[in-house]
Amino acid sequence: MPGIIGTRIRALRKERGLSQDGLAQLFGFKDRQTVSAIETGVRRVTADELLLAVEKLEAPLEYFTDPFRLDGEARFSWRQSGVGQSELAEYEQKASQWVGAYRALAAQLGRPAPLMRRALGLTRTSSFEAAIDAGERFADELGLGAVPAQRLAATMQDELGILVLMVDAYRGISGAACRLPELDAVLIARDEVAGRRNFDLAHELFHILTWEAMPPEHTEDTRDFGGNRVEQLANNFAAAVLMPRASLDAFGAWSELEMDALISQLNVAANELDVSSSALRWRLVSLGRLTRTTAQAVPEAALRNNGGVTEEAVAPPLFSKPFMDVIGASIDQGHISVRRAAALVGLSNEDLQDLFEAHGLEFAIEM
């Protein structure tokens, strides 16, 4: 607990614009070294000092002691469009509770985070071709198969130890990557069409795998189609992961198709690969399978919703099977109550039971 309290004190100090000297004076300490020792977890906070922090920093006691909070630890990068700062901050707090709960409960269950993290050998100065090559190699070396979108989330969780959560996001939020000292997480708005979800998932994967070399901005506006260079690299990587050359070449020679046949094949192939027709079109341009002039000549309306041939979208279940497995095991072992678990995910007890079943988990809640 002292490490958590020190981290929270540091986070509030910075939020209040206080230096360590200023906080030492506020708390009545002799010097800033005492504050430094508390913030780094070297020195334990006494009960009286904790109450002093509650009073002087004007924060509830739970702020300092709740193990599910991530204040001062988590770094988020959001893909969003037109979301206000206060609204985004509110939703980030919700997301923090989910990721924080998973981290804390998994540790209590004896399921530690991965010892090592994977990383891509790319930097801001890397070429787009290098990002494309990295995406192709990722799909190949991790055995994602001919339709990588179908196995990507499971591979991220099982092979890379990345927590993937399908969430009901606020309007305008499509996804996020979250970086913690010992855990990575990706959140995806589950009400998006499958192609958009899959692209966001691969895009956020890039940020996770390159976070130390090129940390993403806190927010990325998805209306900015160009984006900064890091986002452009992420888009090239994501397209290559989801649409490998071999999968696309299996459809034959794209450049030889007349416009109507091209439109039809774009929509059919996009549906088979669980991507959007528009993303597929530009992937073909990057591979030299289509000219930019031909791609620009394709009417946008003809590609909307993959030509309108997709079935009505069915959103995946909330969160993920690994997340719900940890919640269920934690309830079973008494680490969290059913009531708190239901409140955490924003569901009634009955709906929580249904969510376990939706993920294929046998867990009975006593009503």
BALOBA-1460 file (C-alpha; in Angstrom, 3 decimals):
// residues 367
<rec num="1" residu="m" x="0.000" y="0.000" z="0.000"/>
<rec num="2" residu="p" x="2.757" y="2.587" z="0.679"/>
<rec num="3" residu="g" x="3.825" y="2.494" z="-2.952"/>
<rec num="4" residu="i" x="0.269" y="3.163" z="-4.102"/>
<rec num="5" residu="i" x="-0.202" y="6.016" z="-1.642"/>
<rec num="6" residu="g" x="3.079" y="7.627" z="-2.643"/>
<rec num="7" residu="t" x="2.182" y="7.400" z="-6.321"/>
<rec num="8" residu="r" x="-1.208" y="9.004" z="-5.667"/>
<rec num="9" residu="i" x="0.353" y="11.797" z="-3.614"/>
<rec num="10" residu="r" x="2.803" y="12.519" z="-6.432"/>
<rec num="11" residu="a" x="-0.017" y="12.547" z="-8.987"/>
<rec num="12" residu="l" x="-2.071" y="15.018" z="-6.923"/>
<rec num="13" residu="r" x="0.979" y="17.181" z="-6.206"/>
<rec num="14" residu="k" x="1.629" y="17.564" z="-9.924"/>
<rec num="15" residu="e" x="-2.046" y="18.133" z="-10.634"/>
<rec num="16" residu="r" x="-2.084" y="20.924" z="-8.046"/>
<rec num="17" residu="g" x="1.061" y="22.458" z="-9.532"/>
<rec num="18" residu="l" x="3.102" y="21.962" z="-6.361"/>
<rec num="19" residu="s" x="6.827" y="21.290" z="-6.176"/>
<rec num="20" residu="q" x="8.198" y="18.772" z="-3.686"/>
<rec num="21" residu="d" x="9.385" y="21.707" z="-1.594"/>
<rec num="22" residu="g" x="5.887" y="23.184" z="-1.719"/>
<rec num="23" residu="l" x="4.301" y="19.919" z="-0.606"/>
<rec num="24" residu="a" x="6.842" y="19.533" z="2.196"/>
<rec num="25" residu="q" x="5.883" y="22.983" z="3.464"/>
<rec num="26" residu="l" x="2.168" y="22.182" z="3.135"/>
<rec num="27" residu="f" x="2.592" y="18.965" z="5.144"/>
<rec num="28" residu="g" x="4.978" y="20.474" z="7.673"/>
<rec num="29" residu="f" x="7.958" y="18.320" z="6.695"/>
<rec num="30" residu="k" x="11.482" y="19.612" z="7.247"/>
<rec num="31" residu="d" x="12.672" y="19.089" z="3.678"/>
<rec num="32" residu="r" x="11.721" y="17.833" z="0.209"/>
<rec num="33" residu="q" x="13.674" y="14.597" z="0.730"/>
<rec num="34" residu="t" x="10.836" y="13.327" z="2.921"/>
<rec num="35" residu="v" x="8.351" y="13.960" z="0.121"/>
<rec num="36" residu="s" x="10.650" y="12.257" z="-2.390"/>
<rec num="37" residu="a" x="10.972" y="9.193" z="-0.152"/>
<rec num="38" residu="i" x="7.169" y="8.962" z="0.212"/>
<rec num="39" residu="e" x="6.514" y="9.362" z="-3.515"/>
<rec num="40" residu="t" x="8.982" y="6.645" z="-4.443"/>
<rec num="41" residu="g" x="7.690" y="4.244" z="-1.789"/>
<rec num="42" residu="v" x="10.937" y="4.294" z="0.213"/>
<rec num="43" residu="r" x="9.215" y="5.787" z="3.242"/>
<rec num="44" residu="r" x="5.877" y="4.573" z="4.571"/>
<rec num="45" residu="v" x="3.091" y="7.116" z="5.097"/>
<rec num="46" residu="t" x="1.770" y="7.143" z="8.652"/>
<rec num="47" residu="a" x="-1.963" y="7.139" z="9.378"/>
<rec num="48" residu="d" x="-1.788" y="10.774" z="10.508"/>
<rec num="49" residu="e" x="0.074" y="11.767" z="7.346"/>
<rec num="50" residu="l" x="-2.526" y="10.004" z="5.209"/>
<rec num="51" residu="l" x="-5.302" y="11.977" z="6.889"/>
<rec num="52" residu="l" x="-3.209" y="15.107" z="6.359"/>
<rec num="53" residu="a" x="-3.011" y="14.297" z="2.642"/>
<rec num="54" residu="v" x="-6.785" y="13.911" z="2.519"/>
<rec num="55" residu="e" x="-7.199" y="17.317" z="4.148"/>
<rec num="56" residu="k" x="-4.457" y="19.315" z="2.438"/>
<rec num="57" residu="l" x="-4.843" y="17.860" z="-1.044"/>
<rec num="58" residu="e" x="-8.643" y="17.827" z="-0.797"/>
<rec num="59" residu="a" x="-9.117" y="14.256" z="-2.004"/>
<rec num="60" residu="p" x="-11.217" y="11.445" z="-0.511"/>
<rec num="61" residu="l" x="-9.459" y="8.671" z="1.404"/>
<rec num="62" residu="e" x="-10.422" y="6.185" z="-1.317"/>
<rec num="63" residu="y" x="-8.306" y="8.117" z="-3.799"/>
<rec num="64" residu="f" x="-5.171" y="7.079" z="-1.914"/>
<rec num="65" residu="t" x="-6.164" y="3.520" z="-1.015"/>
<rec num="66" residu="d" x="-8.319" y="2.097" z="-3.847"/>
<rec num="67" residu="p" x="-6.127" y="-0.533" z="-5.602"/>
<rec num="68" residu="f" x="-8.259" y="-0.304" z="-8.757"/>
<rec num="69" residu="r" x="-7.271" y="3.303" z="-9.475"/>
<rec num="70" residu="l" x="-4.403" y="4.077" z="-11.837"/>
<rec num="71" residu="d" x="-3.754" y="7.726" z="-10.988"/>
<rec num="72" residu="g" x="-0.141" y="8.656" z="-11.599"/>
<rec num="73" residu="e" x="0.643" y="5.318" z="-13.273"/>
<rec num="74" residu="a" x="-1.348" y="4.896" z="-16.476"/>
<rec num="75" residu="r" x="-0.701" y="6.592" z="-19.793"/>
<rec num="76" residu="f" x="-3.571" y="6.532" z="-22.267"/>
<rec num="77" residu="s" x="-3.712" y="7.316" z="-25.974"/>
<rec num="78" residu="w" x="-7.255" y="7.790" z="-27.285"/>
<rec num="79" residu="r" x="-8.614" y="7.504" z="-30.818"/>
<rec num="80" residu="q" x="-11.549" y="9.886" z="-30.782"/>
<rec num="81" residu="s" x="-13.470" y="12.450" z="-32.768"/>
<rec num="82" residu="g" x="-14.904" y="15.626" z="-31.257"/>
<rec num="83" residu="v" x="-14.908" y="14.436" z="-27.631"/>
<rec num="84" residu="g" x="-14.567" y="17.196" z="-25.031"/>
<rec num="85" residu="q" x="-11.716" y="17.124" z="-22.528"/>
<rec num="86" residu="s" x="-13.961" y="16.756" z="-19.482"/>
<rec num="87" residu="e" x="-15.967" y="13.973" z="-21.128"/>
<rec num="88" residu="l" x="-12.812" y="12.143" z="-22.158"/>
<rec num="89" residu="a" x="-11.359" y="12.516" z="-18.660"/>
<rec num="90" residu="e" x="-14.548" y="11.071" z="-17.192"/>
<rec num="91" residu="y" x="-14.429" y="8.070" z="-19.488"/>
<rec num="92" residu="e" x="-10.711" y="7.588" z="-18.888"/>
<rec num="93" residu="q" x="-11.487" y="7.245" z="-15.195"/>
<rec num="94" residu="k" x="-13.977" y="4.483" z="-16.019"/>
<rec num="95" residu="a" x="-11.431" y="2.718" z="-18.203"/>
<rec num="96" residu="s" x="-8.808" y="3.059" z="-15.480"/>
<rec num="97" residu="q" x="-11.059" y="1.217" z="-13.049"/>
<rec num="98" residu="w" x="-11.437" y="-1.740" z="-15.431"/>
<rec num="99" residu="v" x="-7.738" y="-2.013" z="-16.204"/>
<rec num="100" residu="g" x="-6.783" y="-1.367" z="-12.581"/>
<rec num="101" residu="a" x="-9.204" y="-3.999" z="-11.319"/>
<rec num="102" residu="y" x="-7.821" y="-6.571" z="-13.740"/>
<rec num="103" residu="r" x="-4.243" y="-5.808" z="-12.690"/>
<rec num="104" residu="a" x="-4.958" y="-5.952" z="-8.960"/>
<rec num="105" residu="l" x="-7.195" y="-9.022" z="-9.046"/>
<rec num="106" residu="a" x="-4.963" y="-10.995" z="-11.417"/>
<rec num="107" residu="a" x="-2.042" y="-10.409" z="-9.048"/>
<rec num="108" residu="q" x="-4.117" y="-11.615" z="-6.082"/>
<rec num="109" residu="l" x="-4.983" y="-14.750" z="-8.057"/>
<rec num="110" residu="g" x="-1.300" y="-15.445" z="-8.656"/>
<rec num="111" residu="r" x="-1.472" y="-14.514" z="-12.330"/>
<rec num="112" residu="p" x="1.384" y="-12.037" z="-12.747"/>
<rec num="113" residu="a" x="1.805" y="-9.792" z="-15.768"/>
<rec num="114" residu="p" x="4.262" y="-10.959" z="-18.454"/>
<rec num="115" residu="l" x="7.893" y="-10.779" z="-17.392"/>
<rec num="116" residu="m" x="9.004" y="-9.322" z="-20.731"/>
<rec num="117" residu="r" x="7.371" y="-7.157" z="-23.364"/>
<rec num="118" residu="r" x="7.591" y="-7.480" z="-27.128"/>
<rec num="119" residu="a" x="8.655" y="-4.421" z="-29.094"/>
<rec num="120" residu="l" x="9.029" y="-3.450" z="-32.734"/>
<rec num="121" residu="g" x="12.395" y="-2.137" z="-33.873"/>
<rec num="122" residu="l" x="10.887" y="1.020" z="-35.347"/>
<rec num="123" residu="t" x="11.373" y="4.726" z="-34.589"/>
<rec num="124" residu="r" x="9.821" y="7.988" z="-35.745"/>
<rec num="125" residu="t" x="12.320" y="8.091" z="-38.592"/>
<rec num="126" residu="s" x="11.407" y="4.630" z="-39.861"/>
<rec num="127" residu="s" x="9.936" y="4.511" z="-43.354"/>
<rec num="128" residu="f" x="6.360" y="3.560" z="-44.087"/>
<rec num="129" residu="e" x="7.760" y="0.561" z="-45.974"/>
<rec num="130" residu="a" x="9.476" y="-0.554" z="-42.755"/>
<rec num="131" residu="a" x="6.169" y="-0.324" z="-40.877"/>
<rec num="132" residu="i" x="4.456" y="-2.326" z="-43.615"/>
<rec num="133" residu="d" x="7.155" y="-4.977" z="-43.490"/>
<rec num="134" residu="a" x="6.829" y="-5.149" z="-39.694"/>
<rec num="135" residu="g" x="3.089" y="-5.693" z="-40.022"/>
<rec num="136" residu="e" x="3.541" y="-8.470" z="-42.574"/>
<rec num="137" residu="r" x="6.149" y="-10.185" z="-40.413"/>
<rec num="138" residu="f" x="4.018" y="-9.855" z="-37.299"/>
<rec num="139" residu="a" x="1.087" y="-11.590" z="-38.995"/>
<rec num="140" residu="d" x="3.355" y="-14.306" z="-40.379"/>
<rec num="141" residu="e" x="5.520" y="-14.999" z="-37.327"/>
<rec num="142" residu="l" x="2.568" y="-15.114" z="-34.937"/>
<rec num="143" residu="g" x="0.624" y="-17.380" z="-37.294"/>
<rec num="144" residu="l" x="-2.425" y="-15.184" z="-37.819"/>
<rec num="145" residu="g" x="-3.352" y="-17.051" z="-41.005"/>
<rec num="146" residu="a" x="-5.140" y="-15.909" z="-44.132"/>
<rec num="147" residu="v" x="-7.666" y="-13.803" z="-42.176"/>
<rec num="148" residu="p" x="-5.606" y="-12.190" z="-39.396"/>
<rec num="149" residu="a" x="-8.536" y="-10.190" z="-38.003"/>
<rec num="150" residu="q" x="-10.125" y="-13.396" z="-36.699"/>
<rec num="151" residu="r" x="-7.153" y="-14.264" z="-34.480"/>
<rec num="152" residu="l" x="-5.623" y="-10.905" z="-33.667"/>
<rec num="153" residu="a" x="-7.314" y="-10.206" z="-30.323"/>
<rec num="154" residu="a" x="-6.666" y="-13.722" z="-29.004"/>
<rec num="155" residu="t" x="-3.037" y="-13.528" z="-30.109"/>
<rec num="156" residu="m" x="-2.562" y="-10.180" z="-28.388"/>
<rec num="157" residu="q" x="-3.927" y="-11.622" z="-25.156"/>
<rec num="158" residu="d" x="-2.468" y="-15.132" z="-25.216"/>
<rec num="159" residu="e" x="0.902" y="-14.517" z="-26.859"/>
<rec num="160" residu="l" x="1.701" y="-10.908" z="-25.896"/>
<rec num="161" residu="g" x="-0.100" y="-10.603" z="-22.564"/>
<rec num="162" residu="i" x="-2.029" y="-7.508" z="-23.693"/>
<rec num="163" residu="l" x="-5.420" y="-7.033" z="-22.055"/>
<rec num="164" residu="v" x="-8.040" y="-6.453" z="-24.776"/>
<rec num="165" residu="l" x="-11.391" y="-4.989" z="-23.736"/>
<rec num="166" residu="m" x="-14.457" y="-4.475" z="-25.918"/>
<rec num="167" residu="v" x="-16.296" y="-1.586" z="-24.305"/>
<rec num="168" residu="d" x="-19.362" y="0.616" z="-24.579"/>
<rec num="169" residu="a" x="-17.533" y="3.883" z="-25.199"/>
<rec num="170" residu="y" x="-18.843" y="7.418" z="-25.175"/>
<rec num="171" residu="r" x="-19.917" y="8.698" z="-28.570"/>
<rec num="172" residu="g" x="-16.875" y="9.738" z="-30.598"/>
<rec num="173" residu="i" x="-14.438" y="7.394" z="-28.827"/>
<rec num="174" residu="s" x="-13.323" y="4.474" z="-30.984"/>
<rec num="175" residu="g" x="-10.472" y="3.029" z="-28.940"/>
<rec num="176" residu="a" x="-7.418" y="3.508" z="-26.770"/>
<rec num="177" residu="a" x="-4.069" y="2.057" z="-25.805"/>
<rec num="178" residu="c" x="-3.071" y="2.057" z="-22.143"/>
<rec num="179" residu="r" x="0.477" y="1.718" z="-20.811"/>
<rec num="180" residu="l" x="1.276" y="0.714" z="-17.232"/>
<rec num="181" residu="p" x="4.656" y="-0.178" z="-15.729"/>
<rec num="182" residu="e" x="3.758" y="-3.879" z="-15.813"/>
<rec num="183" residu="l" x="0.698" y="-4.196" z="-18.048"/>
<rec num="184" residu="d" x="-0.558" y="-3.091" z="-21.469"/>
<rec num="185" residu="a" x="-4.206" y="-2.805" z="-22.437"/>
<rec num="186" residu="v" x="-6.221" y="-1.939" z="-25.531"/>
<rec num="187" residu="l" x="-9.831" y="-0.790" z="-25.414"/>
<rec num="188" residu="i" x="-12.072" y="-0.912" z="-28.496"/>
<rec num="189" residu="a" x="-15.584" y="0.504" z="-28.928"/>
<rec num="190" residu="r" x="-17.624" y="-2.611" z="-29.567"/>
<rec num="191" residu="d" x="-20.483" y="-0.884" z="-31.387"/>
<rec num="192" residu="e" x="-18.269" y="-0.009" z="-34.360"/>
<rec num="193" residu="v" x="-18.542" y="-2.133" z="-37.503"/>
<rec num="194" residu="a" x="-16.191" y="-5.124" z="-37.535"/>
<rec num="195" residu="g" x="-13.779" y="-3.624" z="-40.053"/>
<rec num="196" residu="r" x="-13.344" y="-0.476" z="-37.988"/>
<rec num="197" residu="r" x="-12.919" y="-2.455" z="-34.760"/>
<rec num="198" residu="n" x="-10.257" y="-4.647" z="-36.291"/>
<rec num="199" residu="f" x="-8.329" y="-1.740" z="-37.755"/>
<rec num="200" residu="d" x="-8.428" y="0.136" z="-34.443"/>
<rec num="201" residu="l" x="-7.205" y="-2.991" z="-32.669"/>
<rec num="202" residu="a" x="-4.213" y="-3.371" z="-35.003"/>
<rec num="203" residu="h" x="-3.542" y="0.369" z="-34.834"/>
<rec num="204" residu="e" x="-3.453" y="0.377" z="-31.026"/>
<rec num="205" residu="l" x="-1.274" y="-2.739" z="-31.088"/>
<rec num="206" residu="f" x="1.338" y="-0.699" z="-32.950"/>
<rec num="207" residu="h" x="1.322" y="1.900" z="-30.176"/>
<rec num="208" residu="i" x="1.774" y="-0.785" z="-27.524"/>
<rec num="209" residu="l" x="4.699" y="-2.333" z="-29.417"/>
<rec num="210" residu="t" x="6.440" y="1.021" z="-30.011"/>
<rec num="211" residu="w" x="5.474" y="2.967" z="-26.891"/>
<rec num="212" residu="e" x="8.961" y="3.507" z="-25.529"/>
<rec num="213" residu="a" x="10.468" y="4.461" z="-28.913"/>
<rec num="214" residu="m" x="7.645" y="6.802" z="-29.954"/>
<rec num="215" residu="p" x="5.025" y="7.451" z="-27.256"/>
<rec num="216" residu="p" x="1.691" y="8.384" z="-28.851"/>
<rec num="217" residu="e" x="-0.183" y="11.583" z="-28.082"/>
<rec num="218" residu="h" x="-2.861" y="11.467" z="-25.401"/>
<rec num="219" residu="t" x="-5.507" y="11.995" z="-28.062"/>
<rec num="220" residu="e" x="-5.626" y="11.273" z="-31.777"/>
<rec num="221" residu="d" x="-8.403" y="12.898" z="-33.783"/>
<rec num="222" residu="t" x="-9.659" y="10.299" z="-36.242"/>
<rec num="223" residu="r" x="-10.978" y="13.089" z="-38.467"/>
<rec num="224" residu="d" x="-7.371" y="14.009" z="-39.228"/>
<rec num="225" residu="f" x="-6.863" y="11.472" z="-41.997"/>
<rec num="226" residu="g" x="-3.187" y="12.324" z="-42.397"/>
<rec num="227" residu="g" x="-2.275" y="12.391" z="-38.737"/>
<rec num="228" residu="n" x="1.231" y="12.858" z="-37.438"/>
<rec num="229" residu="r" x="4.027" y="10.561" z="-38.523"/>
<rec num="230" residu="v" x="3.560" y="8.114" z="-35.641"/>
<rec num="231" residu="e" x="-0.108" y="7.698" z="-36.536"/>
<rec num="232" residu="q" x="0.761" y="7.229" z="-40.202"/>
<rec num="233" residu="l" x="3.239" y="4.512" z="-39.283"/>
<rec num="234" residu="a" x="0.566" y="2.896" z="-37.106"/>
<rec num="235" residu="n" x="-1.924" y="2.937" z="-39.997"/>
<rec num="236" residu="n" x="0.581" y="1.313" z="-42.377"/>
<rec num="237" residu="f" x="1.412" y="-1.369" z="-39.800"/>
<rec num="238" residu="a" x="-2.265" y="-2.068" z="-39.088"/>
<rec num="239" residu="a" x="-3.128" y="-2.401" z="-42.780"/>
<rec num="240" residu="a" x="-0.264" y="-4.845" z="-43.329"/>
<rec num="241" residu="v" x="-1.228" y="-6.973" z="-40.308"/>
<rec num="242" residu="l" x="-4.855" y="-7.291" z="-41.409"/>
<rec num="243" residu="m" x="-4.308" y="-7.521" z="-45.159"/>
<rec num="244" residu="p" x="-1.171" y="-9.582" z="-45.926"/>
<rec num="245" residu="r" x="0.081" y="-9.680" z="-49.514"/>
<rec num="246" residu="a" x="-0.604" y="-13.402" z="-49.868"/>
<rec num="247" residu="s" x="-4.237" y="-12.987" z="-48.812"/>
<rec num="248" residu="l" x="-4.799" y="-10.184" z="-51.299"/>
<rec num="249" residu="d" x="-2.979" y="-11.865" z="-54.168"/>
<rec num="250" residu="a" x="-5.213" y="-14.906" z="-53.751"/>
<rec num="251" residu="f" x="-7.970" y="-12.845" z="-55.364"/>
<rec num="252" residu="g" x="-6.027" y="-12.524" z="-58.598"/>
<rec num="253" residu="a" x="-4.737" y="-9.541" z="-60.566"/>
<rec num="254" residu="w" x="-6.486" y="-6.466" z="-59.160"/>
<rec num="255" residu="s" x="-5.139" y="-4.061" z="-61.775"/>
<rec num="256" residu="e" x="-6.809" y="-5.932" z="-64.636"/>
<rec num="257" residu="l" x="-10.362" y="-5.507" z="-63.331"/>
<rec num="258" residu="e" x="-12.870" y="-3.115" z="-64.861"/>
<rec num="259" residu="m" x="-14.473" y="-0.648" z="-62.447"/>
<rec num="260" residu="d" x="-17.651" y="-2.636" z="-61.680"/>
<rec num="261" residu="a" x="-15.684" y="-5.848" z="-61.200"/>
<rec num="262" residu="l" x="-13.120" y="-4.001" z="-59.059"/>
<rec num="263" residu="i" x="-15.798" y="-2.569" z="-56.792"/>
<rec num="264" residu="s" x="-17.408" y="-5.989" z="-56.404"/>
<rec num="265" residu="q" x="-14.113" y="-7.673" z="-55.598"/>
<rec num="266" residu="l" x="-13.115" y="-4.958" z="-53.127"/>
<rec num="267" residu="n" x="-16.330" y="-5.484" z="-51.193"/>
<rec num="268" residu="v" x="-16.178" y="-9.284" z="-51.308"/>
<rec num="269" residu="a" x="-12.524" y="-9.393" z="-50.236"/>
<rec num="270" residu="a" x="-13.074" y="-6.830" z="-47.472"/>
<rec num="271" residu="n" x="-15.896" y="-8.910" z="-46.031"/>
<rec num="272" residu="e" x="-13.795" y="-12.059" z="-46.124"/>
<rec num="273" residu="l" x="-10.902" y="-10.303" z="-44.379"/>
<rec num="274" residu="d" x="-13.115" y="-8.461" z="-41.853"/>
<rec num="275" residu="v" x="-11.774" y="-5.063" z="-42.938"/>
<rec num="276" residu="s" x="-13.350" y="-2.067" z="-44.651"/>
<rec num="277" residu="s" x="-13.411" y="-1.809" z="-48.434"/>
<rec num="278" residu="s" x="-11.922" y="1.657" z="-48.236"/>
<rec num="279" residu="a" x="-8.956" y="0.488" z="-46.157"/>
<rec num="280" residu="l" x="-8.455" y="-2.404" z="-48.564"/>
<rec num="281" residu="r" x="-8.398" y="-0.050" z="-51.531"/>
<rec num="282" residu="w" x="-5.536" y="2.011" z="-50.116"/>
<rec num="283" residu="r" x="-3.673" y="-1.081" z="-48.983"/>
<rec num="284" residu="l" x="-3.704" y="-2.232" z="-52.622"/>
<rec num="285" residu="v" x="-2.318" y="1.143" z="-53.683"/>
<rec num="286" residu="s" x="0.544" y="0.860" z="-51.181"/>
<rec num="287" residu="l" x="1.374" y="-2.583" z="-52.590"/>
<rec num="288" residu="g" x="1.294" y="-1.355" z="-56.167"/>
<rec num="289" residu="r" x="-1.669" y="-3.600" z="-57.001"/>
<rec num="290" residu="l" x="-3.770" y="-0.540" z="-57.903"/>
<rec num="291" residu="t" x="-2.751" y="2.886" z="-59.136"/>
<rec num="292" residu="r" x="-3.726" y="5.893" z="-57.049"/>
<rec num="293" residu="t" x="-5.688" y="7.241" z="-60.007"/>
<rec num="294" residu="t" x="-7.780" y="4.066" z="-60.208"/>
<rec num="295" residu="a" x="-8.344" y="4.013" z="-56.466"/>
<rec num="296" residu="q" x="-9.502" y="7.624" z="-56.449"/>
<rec num="297" residu="a" x="-11.921" y="6.879" z="-59.272"/>
<rec num="298" residu="v" x="-13.815" y="4.323" z="-57.164"/>
<rec num="299" residu="p" x="-17.020" y="5.999" z="-55.873"/>
<rec num="300" residu="e" x="-17.060" y="6.214" z="-52.068"/>
<rec num="301" residu="a" x="-20.738" y="5.321" z="-52.002"/>
<rec num="302" residu="a" x="-19.975" y="1.997" z="-53.699"/>
<rec num="303" residu="l" x="-17.686" y="1.005" z="-50.815"/>
<rec num="304" residu="r" x="-19.798" y="2.267" z="-47.928"/>
<rec num="305" residu="n" x="-20.523" y="-0.574" z="-45.503"/>
<rec num="306" residu="n" x="-18.564" y="-2.815" z="-47.866"/>
<rec num="307" residu="g" x="-21.125" y="-2.268" z="-50.581"/>
<rec num="308" residu="g" x="-24.035" y="-2.852" z="-48.249"/>
<rec num="309" residu="v" x="-23.577" y="-6.598" z="-48.423"/>
<rec num="310" residu="t" x="-22.514" y="-7.019" z="-44.807"/>
<rec num="311" residu="e" x="-24.967" y="-8.572" z="-42.416"/>
<rec num="312" residu="e" x="-26.310" y="-6.477" z="-39.573"/>
<rec num="313" residu="a" x="-23.432" y="-5.943" z="-37.171"/>
<rec num="314" residu="v" x="-23.513" y="-7.957" z="-33.976"/>
<rec num="315" residu="a" x="-21.401" y="-6.393" z="-31.255"/>
<rec num="316" residu="p" x="-19.023" y="-8.729" z="-29.424"/>
<rec num="317" residu="p" x="-19.684" y="-9.329" z="-25.713"/>
<rec num="318" residu="l" x="-18.505" y="-6.672" z="-23.277"/>
<rec num="319" residu="f" x="-14.879" y="-6.765" z="-22.151"/>
<rec num="320" residu="s" x="-13.188" y="-10.122" z="-22.916"/>
<rec num="321" residu="k" x="-12.988" y="-13.714" z="-21.753"/>
<rec num="322" residu="p" x="-9.646" y="-13.253" z="-19.889"/>
<rec num="323" residu="f" x="-11.058" y="-10.204" z="-18.086"/>
<rec num="324" residu="m" x="-14.261" y="-11.963" z="-17.069"/>
<rec num="325" residu="d" x="-12.336" y="-15.084" z="-16.068"/>
<rec num="326" residu="v" x="-10.335" y="-12.994" z="-13.593"/>
<rec num="327" residu="i" x="-13.513" y="-11.361" z="-12.284"/>
<rec num="328" residu="g" x="-15.207" y="-14.732" z="-11.813"/>
<rec num="329" residu="a" x="-12.221" y="-16.341" z="-10.104"/>
<rec num="330" residu="s" x="-11.850" y="-13.311" z="-7.840"/>
<rec num="331" residu="i" x="-15.499" y="-13.552" z="-6.775"/>
<rec num="332" residu="d" x="-15.064" y="-17.268" z="-6.164"/>
<rec num="333" residu="q" x="-11.980" y="-16.714" z="-3.977"/>
<rec num="334" residu="g" x="-13.447" y="-13.773" z="-2.090"/>
<rec num="335" residu="h" x="-11.219" y="-11.034" z="-3.502"/>
<rec num="336" residu="i" x="-14.238" y="-9.060" z="-4.712"/>
<rec num="337" residu="s" x="-17.942" y="-9.243" z="-3.958"/>
<rec num="338" residu="v" x="-20.583" y="-9.875" z="-6.590"/>
<rec num="339" residu="r" x="-22.028" y="-6.460" z="-5.835"/>
<rec num="340" residu="r" x="-18.734" y="-4.659" z="-6.377"/>
<rec num="341" residu="a" x="-17.970" y="-6.687" z="-9.503"/>
<rec num="342" residu="a" x="-21.344" y="-5.806" z="-10.987"/>
<rec num="343" residu="a" x="-20.853" y="-2.132" z="-10.130"/>
<rec num="344" residu="l" x="-17.376" y="-2.222" z="-11.675"/>
<rec num="345" residu="v" x="-18.709" y="-3.314" z="-15.068"/>
<rec num="346" residu="g" x="-21.899" y="-1.282" z="-14.783"/>
<rec num="347" residu="l" x="-24.320" y="-4.230" z="-14.812"/>
<rec num="348" residu="s" x="-26.962" y="-5.777" z="-12.609"/>
<rec num="349" residu="n" x="-26.245" y="-9.137" z="-10.998"/>
<rec num="350" residu="e" x="-28.475" y="-10.828" z="-13.585"/>
<rec num="351" residu="d" x="-26.693" y="-9.144" z="-16.492"/>
<rec num="352" residu="l" x="-23.328" y="-10.021" z="-14.964"/>
<rec num="353" residu="q" x="-24.387" y="-13.668" z="-14.986"/>
<rec num="354" residu="d" x="-25.382" y="-13.335" z="-18.645"/>
<rec num="355" residu="l" x="-21.993" y="-11.816" z="-19.456"/>
<rec num="356" residu="f" x="-20.147" y="-14.792" z="-17.980"/>
<rec num="357" residu="e" x="-22.267" y="-17.059" z="-20.147"/>
<rec num="358" residu="a" x="-21.675" y="-14.909" z="-23.242"/>
<rec num="359" residu="h" x="-17.952" y="-15.546" z="-22.828"/>
<rec num="360" residu="g" x="-18.481" y="-19.280" z="-22.366"/>
<rec num="361" residu="l" x="-17.554" y="-19.203" z="-18.670"/>
<rec num="362" residu="e" x="-19.345" y="-21.465" z="-16.231"/>
<rec num="363" residu="f" x="-19.867" y="-19.292" z="-13.204"/>
<rec num="364" residu="a" x="-23.070" y="-19.219" z="-11.168"/>
<rec num="365" residu="i" x="-23.946" y="-16.122" z="-9.185"/>
<rec num="366" residu="e" x="-26.103" y="-16.722" z="-6.131"/>
<rec num="367" residu="m" x="-29.006" y="-14.292" z="-6.504"/>
